Amino acid sequence: MMAAARLSAERPRVLVVCPGPWDKENIGSRFRERYELLFHGERLVEQPSLVAGLRFNVARWIDQSVAMYRDAGLNGILGTGDYPGCMFASLIGEQLGLPVPPPGAVVQLSHKYYSRQIQQRAVPEATPHFEPINPFSGPPRLRKLSYPFFLKPVKGTMSIRAQMVHGPDDFRRAVRFSWRERIEKSLLLRPFQQLLRRYTDGQIPAHWFIGEAPLAGTQVTVDGFVERGAPVVMGIVDSVMYPGTISFQRFEYPSHLPEGVQTRMRDIALRLMKASGFDHACFNIEMFHDTERDTVSVIEVNPRMSYQFADLYERVDGMNTYEAQIALATGQPVPWRARSGRDGAAASFVMRRFTDAQVLRVPSKEEIAAVKERFPGTIIKVLCTPGEKLSQQDQDVGSFRYGIINMGAPTRAELFSRYQQVEELLPFEFS
């Protein structure tokens, strides 16, 4: 124990819970000289069926994790994954006395209905009408809404099954699950349901949906952190859709919204996170600006950092948001300074098809290395494998992702020019 304490004093020891690919590449390669990094719960990410197993019990897994690391000399703990990383990290950290967001705040903000209730109290002017919907009881008897309305799971990811419904038939199609899908969904959400019973009134189960008044306009993500109860907004990223769809084409930073609109968004984010009780971690809030009505609305709150945007902030502001998250996790001040990076513009481009296809070929390691040599610092994520169909991976409604490219440039025009060249240099082939 004493050796561990001396080691952590020289190089802070940080536990990363349920790390994903972005975590391993960003944290593992960048911060090992400054921090001793421990990864825990990797199998829960690599094999989601473990979380969905009938024998998996959240409380037991947390207790086992606490016992495993109680005498490990930890200085901090973090989880950037939407589910279950950020939740499990807060539960373990609370018992170990480390600076983490209160588990109740993380659980409630992660549930779209309970999050809406918090928003309604804190920022009512930015909260659309909403109501819970049981997807398995037929078309709902709407009380606050009318058709059309936007429907999405109270616990979802990547906009899967999120869509506009225009009538009862539309609703039936939107929530049509096979019995196998029902069972799989129920099992996958069992751990979250266990947490809901502990941290909410339990009235809205994890498998339910939420209906909301339609929102429109320019979509953005407001990124920030809460440090010892004080929320800070780092920046605003534009979420640009493929024309005529709700599928993301790119995430561009800095935002091109008028400064007055951005100021209002920052104010909403600060008031909302202050009221939520969230602390000691990064957050991101998706918002809409309706240009016709000049209104700002909250889409949803994510009580975790935007790991896909971490390098965008580094390129423009000079500090990777993983560094901010690790500082918060270890109780250190975050030395955030805007616009001190090497680039004037950065983006995360999402490569998509709008029809399913079998993957015939993806870029080789040599081809990817050639792109990175030509454009240093470019991040390339290949999301498909030869021989599989694109639909075999988790996808949103109506499109199929197959790659992500993160890069920066001195100007926005140069950014798009570079991306066009990268597209041509990365050969994907589909049937």
Disulfide bonds with the S-S distance in Angstrom:
none
